[in-house]
Amino acid sequence: MKKITTFLLASFFILNAFAQEPQFSWGQMKSKPGPFTQTQIMGYEKDGYFIVNKREPDMTESQSIIRSAFSPVVTAAFFNGEGERTFSKDISTGRSDDYVDVIYFDHTLYMISALFTKATGKNVLTAKAINDDGNVEAPVEIGVLPSEKMGTRGLFYVSVSPDGSKLLVLSQPEYVKDQNEKIKLTLLENNFKKVWETEQTFSYGWSKVLDNRPYVNNNGTAYILKMISVKGADDTWSIFSSTGRELKEFKIAVDAGKKIASVVQAFSTEGDFTVAGYYKNGGAKVRLTFGDKVDGSFLYRLDATGQQSKIAVVNPFGKRDDMLARNIAFNDNTTMLLGERYVVTDRAAPHTGPATNENMFARDYSYNGMDIIIDGFDATGKTLYSTNIDKNNSSKNDLGYWVSYFAAMVKGKLQIVFMDNYSKYDGKKFSINTPNIIVYTSMDPLTGKAEKPQPVLKPGPVGGKDGDSYLRPDAFLRMDENKFIIRAENGSGYRMGMVGF
């Protein structure tokens, strides 16, 4: 590892003098290569970190629709310890590749792809290393599915443990009518060394609607969060665990007539597998907005060996409108489900001239991120509190990247940061024409008591009347106990920064 650089030291030398307000430090504005739908900060080491952007294919580019459907645009960039971007480049998925994911495993960034070749009768899963100098290495084979043709090549899913030391590959053969669903699980560690591999058959018939979400903890215990679709019945959910032998099933026992509306997953510091979210009673009526009216929460926590359940509860509460589960946080024996009222609406976009192929079906999308709601549970799953933090943000035609919030446990407190309207904090009447600023608050995880949100006094060039960008709360990466890499952006550029508490 390289030494901690002057940039990091200069950014945070005053942190110990401030116990409450987060301290921000921002780098230079960089141009964005495109309107990305997903941004991840990955692989922080003392010598730098990666930014990975994935954008759906641009249908205006000179390529066929068929090729576009299989060629998302992935851009990788590396920032060194001085905060300088050393490269930014598109990493081609290739015409015939089936993009799977980009992961940070064993201190290396990899693009994972699946390549079918008719001559060999195989669908091969490969990993291409992306070095911090921008060089892309030759692909390495890490999985294979026998296949006679492209249409029956099956699917791959991958997952990396929180510490980056384990890689789980789930291989899903093609659907076979009137048979039970089959999968293969493979656990790999450094240099793609195979730890174990097992082929399993579920006790459920094969469905054309598959939702298998693999996860692995630092110990190498594999988990699958599975939605089970049975013709003529409501979908149900189960958690499966394995250490290379049989699959052990834990049903998420949401009663008949209740449907899971939103779910999130996290590993505790002990490696316990935890899922939580919201359910709704019965089917929803036809609605003009995207969002779920929910009637309760659920929380399931399995131990780090995958052998027993620690918590399995379903908690009804008063109806909440348009709830989306965001994250799970832990503090000793307290588990916190973090949610947000979130609505997406759309309508036909206005146009002044005559209708054309380009504007005939154009639509305006509005993104609304509202109240933060935090439910706290004790070691048995009993509800301790439900805390509401006032927030009301909206944006238009930008995928709503800045309207959500940042939340993380720091020094025994749940620290929360988000953009909010300036007029809420200057004593004047609320106005949609005033700028948005960065505000912060903290919550005691034992009592659920939250401090009143306050404006950040020194936000730098982010937010406010004279700011050039907005904080993007969904893109951050922890550096240590009290420091995080963060991101701010506007329509054409972005800044990388750091925040300390």
C-alpha positions as CSV (number, residue, x, y, z in Angstrom):
1,M,0.0,0.0,0.0
2,K,1.2,3.5,-0.7
3,K,1.4,6.0,2.1
4,I,-1.5,8.2,3.0
5,T,-1.1,11.3,0.9
6,T,-1.1,15.0,1.5
7,F,-4.6,15.2,-0.1
8,L,-6.2,13.0,2.5
9,L,-4.4,14.7,5.4
10,A,-5.2,18.2,4.3
11,S,-8.9,17.2,3.9
12,F,-9.4,16.1,7.4
13,F,-6.8,17.6,9.7
14,I,-9.5,19.6,11.5
15,L,-12.0,16.8,12.0
16,N,-11.3,16.2,15.7
17,A,-12.3,19.8,16.5
18,F,-15.9,19.2,15.2
19,A,-18.0,16.7,17.1
20,Q,-21.3,17.2,15.1
21,E,-21.2,19.0,11.8
22,P,-19.8,17.0,8.9
23,Q,-16.7,18.4,7.2
24,F,-16.6,18.4,3.4
25,S,-13.7,18.5,1.0
26,W,-14.2,18.6,-2.8
27,G,-11.9,17.9,-5.8
28,Q,-12.1,19.5,-9.2
29,M,-15.1,19.3,-11.5
30,K,-14.8,16.5,-14.1
31,S,-16.9,16.0,-17.2
32,K,-19.3,13.1,-17.2
33,P,-19.1,10.7,-20.2
34,G,-22.9,10.3,-20.3
35,P,-26.2,10.2,-18.4
36,F,-25.5,7.1,-16.3
37,T,-28.2,5.2,-14.6
38,Q,-25.9,3.6,-12.0
39,T,-22.8,4.9,-10.3
40,Q,-20.7,3.0,-7.8
41,I,-17.5,3.9,-5.8
42,M,-15.5,0.8,-5.4
43,G,-12.3,-0.6,-4.0
44,Y,-11.0,2.1,-1.7
45,E,-7.3,1.4,-0.8
46,K,-4.8,3.9,0.5
47,D,-3.5,4.5,-3.1
48,G,-6.9,5.3,-4.5
49,Y,-10.4,4.1,-5.6
50,F,-12.5,3.3,-8.7
51,I,-15.7,4.8,-10.0
52,V,-17.8,2.5,-12.1
53,N,-20.7,3.9,-14.2
54,K,-23.2,1.8,-16.1
55,R,-25.4,3.3,-18.8
56,E,-28.1,1.6,-20.8
57,P,-27.4,1.6,-24.5
58,D,-27.9,4.9,-26.3
59,M,-30.4,4.1,-29.1
60,T,-29.3,7.2,-31.0
61,E,-25.8,5.7,-31.6
62,S,-25.0,4.1,-35.0
63,Q,-25.7,0.6,-34.0
64,S,-28.5,-1.9,-34.5
65,I,-31.3,-2.4,-31.9
66,I,-30.2,-6.0,-31.4
67,R,-26.7,-5.1,-30.6
68,S,-27.7,-2.2,-28.3
69,A,-29.9,-4.6,-26.3
70,F,-26.8,-6.6,-25.3
71,S,-24.2,-3.8,-25.1
72,P,-24.6,-1.5,-22.1
73,V,-21.9,1.2,-21.8
74,V,-19.6,0.7,-18.8
75,T,-17.1,3.4,-17.9
76,A,-14.4,2.9,-15.3
77,A,-12.2,5.7,-13.7
78,F,-9.5,5.7,-11.1
79,F,-8.7,8.4,-8.6
80,N,-5.3,8.2,-6.9
81,G,-4.4,9.2,-3.3
82,E,-4.0,12.9,-4.3
83,G,-7.6,13.0,-5.6
84,E,-6.4,13.1,-9.2
85,R,-8.3,11.1,-11.9
86,T,-5.6,9.1,-13.6
87,F,-7.9,7.5,-16.3
88,S,-11.5,7.3,-17.4
89,K,-12.4,4.9,-20.2
90,D,-15.2,2.9,-21.6
91,I,-14.8,-0.9,-21.0
92,S,-16.4,-2.6,-23.9
93,T,-18.8,-5.5,-23.1
94,G,-18.3,-6.7,-26.7
95,R,-20.9,-7.5,-29.4
96,S,-21.4,-11.1,-28.3
97,D,-20.7,-10.7,-24.5
98,D,-23.5,-10.8,-22.1
99,Y,-22.7,-8.3,-19.4
100,V,-23.1,-9.6,-15.9
101,D,-21.5,-7.2,-13.4
102,V,-18.5,-5.2,-12.4
103,I,-17.1,-6.2,-9.0
104,Y,-14.2,-5.5,-6.7
105,F,-12.7,-8.8,-5.6
106,D,-9.3,-9.7,-4.1
107,H,-8.0,-6.0,-4.4
108,T,-8.8,-5.9,-8.1
109,L,-11.6,-4.5,-10.3
110,Y,-13.1,-7.0,-12.7
111,M,-15.7,-6.9,-15.4
112,I,-17.7,-10.1,-15.4
113,S,-19.2,-11.3,-18.7
114,A,-20.7,-14.4,-20.2
115,L,-19.7,-15.5,-23.7
116,F,-21.6,-18.2,-25.6
117,T,-19.9,-20.1,-28.5
118,K,-21.9,-22.5,-30.6
119,A,-18.8,-24.4,-31.6
120,T,-18.0,-25.5,-28.0
121,G,-21.6,-25.7,-26.9
122,K,-20.7,-23.7,-23.8
123,N,-21.7,-20.4,-22.1
124,V,-18.5,-19.3,-20.4
125,L,-18.3,-16.8,-17.5
126,T,-15.1,-14.7,-17.6
127,A,-13.4,-12.0,-15.5
128,K,-11.4,-9.2,-17.0
129,A,-9.1,-7.3,-14.6
130,I,-9.1,-3.5,-14.9
131,N,-5.9,-2.1,-13.5
132,D,-5.5,1.3,-11.8
133,D,-3.5,2.4,-14.9
134,G,-6.5,1.7,-17.2
135,N,-5.1,-1.4,-18.8
136,V,-7.6,-4.3,-19.2
137,E,-6.2,-7.8,-18.9
138,A,-7.1,-10.9,-20.8
139,P,-10.3,-12.6,-19.6
140,V,-10.0,-15.5,-17.1
141,E,-12.6,-18.3,-17.1
142,I,-14.4,-18.6,-13.8
143,G,-17.6,-20.6,-14.7
144,V,-19.3,-22.6,-17.4
145,L,-22.8,-23.7,-18.4
146,P,-23.3,-26.4,-21.2
147,S,-25.5,-24.9,-23.9
148,E,-26.6,-26.1,-27.3
149,K,-27.7,-22.6,-28.6
150,M,-27.8,-19.0,-27.7
151,G,-31.4,-19.1,-26.6
152,T,-30.8,-21.7,-24.0
153,R,-27.5,-20.6,-22.6
154,G,-28.7,-19.9,-19.0
155,L,-27.7,-17.1,-16.7
156,F,-24.9,-16.2,-14.2
157,Y,-25.1,-14.1,-11.1
158,V,-22.2,-13.0,-9.0
159,S,-21.7,-11.6,-5.5
160,V,-18.7,-10.5,-3.4
161,S,-18.3,-10.6,0.4
162,P,-18.2,-7.3,2.2
163,D,-14.4,-7.5,2.7
164,G,-13.8,-8.5,-0.9
165,S,-12.2,-11.8,-0.1
166,K,-14.9,-14.2,-1.4
167,L,-16.7,-14.5,-4.7
168,L,-19.9,-16.4,-5.1
169,V,-21.1,-17.5,-8.6
170,L,-24.7,-18.7,-9.1
171,S,-25.1,-20.6,-12.4
172,Q,-28.7,-20.9,-13.6
173,P,-29.4,-23.4,-16.4
174,E,-32.2,-22.7,-18.8
175,Y,-35.8,-23.3,-17.8
176,V,-37.1,-26.9,-18.2
177,K,-40.8,-27.5,-18.3
178,D,-42.3,-29.7,-15.6
179,Q,-39.1,-30.1,-13.6
180,N,-37.8,-28.6,-10.4
181,E,-35.5,-25.6,-10.7
182,K,-31.8,-26.3,-10.6
183,I,-28.8,-24.1,-9.8
184,K,-25.0,-24.5,-9.2
185,L,-23.2,-22.5,-6.5
186,T,-19.4,-22.0,-6.7
187,L,-17.3,-20.2,-4.0
188,L,-14.0,-18.7,-5.0
189,E,-11.3,-16.9,-3.1
190,N,-8.0,-15.2,-4.0
191,N,-6.8,-15.8,-7.6
192,F,-10.2,-17.5,-8.3
193,K,-9.2,-20.5,-6.3
194,K,-12.3,-22.8,-6.0
195,V,-13.2,-23.4,-2.3
196,W,-16.3,-25.5,-3.0
197,E,-19.0,-26.1,-5.6
198,T,-22.4,-27.7,-5.3
199,E,-25.3,-28.4,-7.6
200,Q,-28.7,-28.1,-6.0
201,T,-32.4,-28.7,-7.0
202,F,-35.0,-26.6,-5.3
203,S,-38.2,-28.2,-4.0
204,Y,-40.1,-25.8,-6.3
205,G,-41.1,-26.3,-9.9
206,W,-39.2,-24.3,-12.5
207,S,-40.8,-21.0,-13.3
208,K,-40.2,-18.7,-16.2
209,V,-40.1,-15.8,-13.7
210,L,-36.9,-16.2,-11.8
211,D,-35.6,-14.0,-9.0
212,N,-32.5,-15.5,-7.3
213,R,-30.3,-13.0,-5.5
214,P,-27.0,-14.5,-4.2
215,Y,-25.0,-13.1,-1.3
216,V,-21.9,-14.3,0.6
217,N,-20.4,-13.2,3.9
218,N,-16.7,-12.9,4.9
219,N,-16.8,-16.5,6.3
220,G,-17.8,-17.9,2.9
221,T,-21.4,-18.8,3.8
222,A,-23.6,-18.4,0.8
223,Y,-27.2,-17.1,0.9
224,I,-29.9,-16.8,-1.7
225,L,-32.9,-14.5,-1.4
226,K,-35.5,-16.1,-3.6
227,M,-38.9,-15.1,-4.9
228,I,-40.9,-18.2,-5.6
229,S,-43.6,-17.9,-8.3
230,V,-46.2,-20.6,-8.5
231,K,-48.9,-20.5,-11.1
232,G,-52.3,-19.6,-9.6
233,A,-50.8,-18.5,-6.3
234,D,-49.2,-15.3,-4.8
235,D,-45.5,-15.0,-5.0
236,T,-43.7,-16.0,-1.8
237,W,-40.1,-15.4,-0.6
238,S,-37.5,-17.6,1.1
239,I,-33.9,-17.4,2.2
240,F,-31.6,-20.3,1.4
241,S,-28.1,-20.9,2.9
242,S,-25.3,-23.2,2.0
243,T,-21.7,-23.9,2.9
244,G,-21.1,-26.2,0.0
245,R,-23.5,-29.0,0.9
246,E,-27.3,-29.0,1.1
247,L,-29.5,-25.9,0.9
248,K,-31.2,-24.9,4.1
249,E,-34.4,-23.0,3.6
250,F,-35.9,-20.3,5.8
251,K,-39.4,-19.1,4.6
252,I,-40.3,-15.5,5.0
253,A,-43.6,-16.0,6.6
254,V,-45.7,-13.1,5.4
255,D,-49.3,-14.2,5.8
256,A,-51.5,-15.1,2.8
257,G,-53.0,-12.0,1.3
258,K,-49.9,-9.9,2.2
259,K,-47.3,-9.1,-0.5
260,I,-43.8,-8.0,-0.1
261,A,-43.5,-4.5,-1.6
262,S,-39.9,-3.6,-0.9
263,V,-36.9,-5.5,0.4
264,V,-33.2,-4.7,1.3
265,Q,-30.3,-6.8,2.5
266,A,-27.2,-6.2,4.7
267,F,-24.6,-8.2,6.7
268,S,-24.1,-7.3,10.3
269,T,-20.6,-6.9,11.7
270,E,-20.8,-10.6,12.9
271,G,-21.7,-11.7,9.4
272,D,-25.4,-12.4,10.1
273,F,-27.5,-12.3,6.9
274,T,-30.3,-9.8,7.4
275,V,-33.3,-8.9,5.1
276,A,-36.0,-6.4,5.9
277,G,-38.6,-4.3,4.2
278,Y,-42.3,-3.6,3.8
279,Y,-45.4,-5.5,2.9
280,K,-48.8,-4.5,1.7
281,N,-52.2,-6.1,2.2
282,G,-53.6,-7.6,-1.0
283,G,-53.1,-6.4,-4.6
284,A,-52.9,-2.7,-5.3
285,K,-55.5,-0.9,-7.4
286,V,-54.6,0.8,-10.6
287,R,-52.5,3.8,-9.7
288,L,-51.2,6.9,-11.5
289,T,-47.9,6.9,-9.6
290,F,-45.1,4.5,-8.9
291,G,-44.8,3.7,-5.2
292,D,-46.3,1.3,-2.6
293,K,-48.8,2.0,0.1
294,V,-47.5,-0.4,2.8
295,D,-49.1,-1.8,5.9
296,G,-46.2,-3.2,7.9
297,S,-42.6,-4.3,8.0
298,F,-40.7,-7.6,8.2
299,L,-37.3,-8.5,9.6
300,Y,-35.4,-11.7,9.2
301,R,-31.8,-12.3,10.5
302,L,-29.9,-15.6,10.1
303,D,-26.6,-16.4,11.9
304,A,-23.3,-16.2,10.1
305,T,-23.2,-19.9,9.6
306,G,-26.6,-20.0,7.9
307,Q,-27.8,-22.7,10.2
308,Q,-30.3,-20.9,12.4
309,S,-32.7,-17.9,12.5
310,K,-32.1,-15.2,15.1
311,I,-35.0,-13.0,14.2
312,A,-38.1,-13.7,12.2
313,V,-40.9,-11.1,12.7
314,V,-43.7,-9.4,10.8
315,N,-44.8,-6.0,12.3
316,P,-48.1,-4.4,11.3
317,F,-48.3,-0.6,11.5
318,G,-50.5,2.3,10.4
319,K,-50.7,2.6,6.6
320,R,-47.8,4.5,5.1
321,D,-47.9,5.9,1.6
322,D,-45.3,5.2,-1.1
323,M,-42.6,3.6,1.0
324,L,-39.3,2.3,-0.3
325,A,-36.8,0.4,1.8
326,R,-33.4,2.0,1.5
327,N,-30.9,0.3,3.8
328,I,-30.3,-1.7,7.1
329,A,-28.0,-0.3,9.8
330,F,-26.8,-2.1,13.0
331,N,-25.7,-0.9,16.4
332,D,-24.9,-3.7,18.9
333,N,-28.2,-5.5,19.4
334,T,-30.3,-2.9,17.6
335,T,-31.3,-3.3,13.9
336,M,-32.6,-0.3,12.0
337,L,-34.6,-0.4,8.8
338,L,-34.2,2.8,6.9
339,G,-36.9,3.8,4.5
340,E,-38.1,6.8,2.5
341,R,-41.4,8.0,1.0
342,Y,-40.5,8.0,-2.7
343,V,-42.8,8.6,-5.7
344,V,-42.1,8.7,-9.4
345,T,-44.7,10.3,-11.6
346,D,-44.8,10.9,-15.4
347,R,-46.9,12.7,-18.0
348,A,-46.6,13.5,-21.6
349,A,-43.9,16.1,-22.3
350,P,-45.1,19.3,-23.9
351,H,-43.8,20.3,-27.3
352,T,-44.4,23.6,-29.2
353,G,-43.9,22.5,-32.8
354,P,-45.5,19.7,-34.8
355,A,-45.3,16.1,-33.5
356,T,-42.2,14.1,-34.8
357,N,-40.9,10.6,-34.2
358,E,-38.6,12.1,-31.5
359,N,-41.2,14.0,-29.5
360,M,-44.4,12.2,-30.2
361,F,-44.0,9.8,-27.2
362,A,-41.7,11.9,-25.0
363,R,-42.6,12.0,-21.3
364,D,-41.6,14.1,-18.4
365,Y,-40.6,12.2,-15.2
366,S,-40.7,13.7,-11.7
367,Y,-38.8,12.1,-8.8
368,N,-40.0,12.9,-5.3
369,G,-38.0,11.8,-2.2
370,M,-39.9,12.7,1.0
371,D,-39.9,11.7,4.7
372,I,-37.1,9.5,6.0
373,I,-38.6,6.9,8.3
374,I,-36.4,4.7,10.6
375,D,-37.8,1.6,12.4
376,G,-35.6,0.3,15.2
377,F,-35.8,-3.3,16.5
378,D,-34.2,-5.1,19.5
379,A,-32.4,-8.4,19.5
380,T,-35.7,-10.3,19.4
381,G,-37.2,-8.2,16.6
382,K,-39.5,-6.2,18.9
383,T,-40.2,-2.7,17.6
384,L,-38.4,-0.1,19.7
385,Y,-39.3,3.1,17.9
386,S,-40.3,4.6,14.6
387,T,-38.6,7.9,13.8
388,N,-39.7,10.4,11.1
389,I,-37.3,13.0,9.7
390,D,-38.9,15.7,7.5
391,K,-37.6,15.9,4.0
392,N,-39.2,16.9,0.7
393,N,-37.2,16.9,-2.5
394,S,-38.2,16.7,-6.1
395,S,-36.4,16.8,-9.4
396,K,-37.3,16.3,-13.1
397,N,-35.9,14.1,-15.9
398,D,-32.7,13.4,-14.0
399,L,-33.5,10.0,-12.5
400,G,-33.7,11.7,-9.1
401,Y,-30.1,11.0,-8.1
402,W,-29.8,13.8,-5.5
403,V,-33.3,13.6,-3.9
404,S,-32.5,10.7,-1.5
405,Y,-30.1,10.7,1.5
406,F,-26.8,9.4,3.0
407,A,-27.0,7.4,6.2
408,A,-24.3,5.5,8.2
409,M,-23.4,4.6,11.7
410,V,-20.5,6.8,13.0
411,K,-19.2,6.9,16.6
412,G,-22.4,5.4,18.0
413,K,-24.8,7.7,16.1
414,L,-26.7,7.3,12.9
415,Q,-25.5,10.2,10.7
416,I,-27.8,11.4,8.0
417,V,-27.0,13.9,5.2
418,F,-29.3,15.1,2.4
419,M,-30.2,18.1,0.2
420,D,-33.1,20.3,1.3
421,N,-34.8,23.6,0.5
422,Y,-33.0,26.6,1.9
423,S,-36.3,28.4,2.8
424,K,-37.0,25.7,5.4
425,Y,-34.0,26.9,7.4
426,D,-34.1,30.7,7.1
427,G,-37.4,31.4,8.8
428,K,-39.2,32.5,5.7
429,K,-42.1,31.0,3.8
430,F,-41.3,27.9,1.8
431,S,-40.5,28.6,-1.8
432,I,-39.8,26.3,-4.7
433,N,-37.6,29.0,-6.2
434,T,-35.0,29.0,-3.4
435,P,-31.8,26.9,-3.8
436,N,-31.2,23.5,-2.2
437,I,-28.5,23.2,0.4
438,I,-26.8,20.3,2.3
439,V,-28.3,19.6,5.7
440,Y,-27.4,17.0,8.3
441,T,-28.8,15.4,11.4
442,S,-28.0,12.4,13.7
443,M,-30.1,9.9,15.5
444,D,-29.5,7.9,18.7
445,P,-29.9,4.2,17.7
446,L,-31.0,3.2,21.2
447,T,-33.9,5.7,21.6
448,G,-34.6,6.8,18.1
449,K,-34.3,10.4,19.1
450,A,-33.2,12.5,16.1
451,E,-31.7,16.0,16.2
452,K,-33.3,18.8,14.3
453,P,-31.7,19.0,10.8
454,Q,-29.3,21.8,10.4
455,P,-27.6,23.4,7.3
456,V,-24.0,22.6,6.7
457,L,-22.1,25.9,7.1
458,K,-19.2,25.1,4.8
459,P,-20.5,22.8,2.0
460,G,-18.0,24.0,-0.6
461,P,-19.3,24.4,-4.2
462,V,-22.1,21.9,-3.7
463,G,-25.7,23.2,-3.4
464,G,-26.9,26.7,-2.6
465,K,-27.3,29.7,-4.8
466,D,-23.7,29.8,-6.0
467,G,-23.1,26.0,-6.1
468,D,-22.3,24.2,-9.3
469,S,-23.6,20.7,-8.4
470,Y,-25.7,18.7,-5.9
471,L,-24.7,16.0,-3.5
472,R,-25.5,12.6,-4.8
473,P,-26.3,10.6,-1.6
474,D,-26.6,7.2,-3.2
475,A,-22.9,7.1,-4.2
476,F,-20.5,6.8,-1.3
477,L,-17.9,4.5,0.1
478,R,-16.6,4.2,3.6
479,M,-12.8,4.9,4.2
480,D,-12.6,4.3,7.9
481,E,-14.7,4.7,11.1
482,N,-15.6,8.4,10.4
483,K,-14.6,9.3,6.8
484,F,-16.4,8.6,3.5
485,I,-15.7,9.2,-0.2
486,I,-18.7,11.0,-1.7
487,R,-19.9,12.4,-5.0
488,A,-21.7,15.5,-6.3
489,E,-22.8,16.1,-9.9
490,N,-24.9,18.2,-12.3
491,G,-26.1,17.6,-15.8
492,S,-22.7,17.6,-17.4
493,G,-20.1,17.1,-14.7
494,Y,-19.2,15.7,-11.3
495,R,-17.0,16.3,-8.3
496,M,-15.5,13.6,-6.0
497,G,-15.0,14.6,-2.4
498,M,-14.7,13.4,1.2
499,V,-16.8,13.9,4.3
500,G,-15.8,13.3,7.9
501,F,-17.8,13.3,11.1
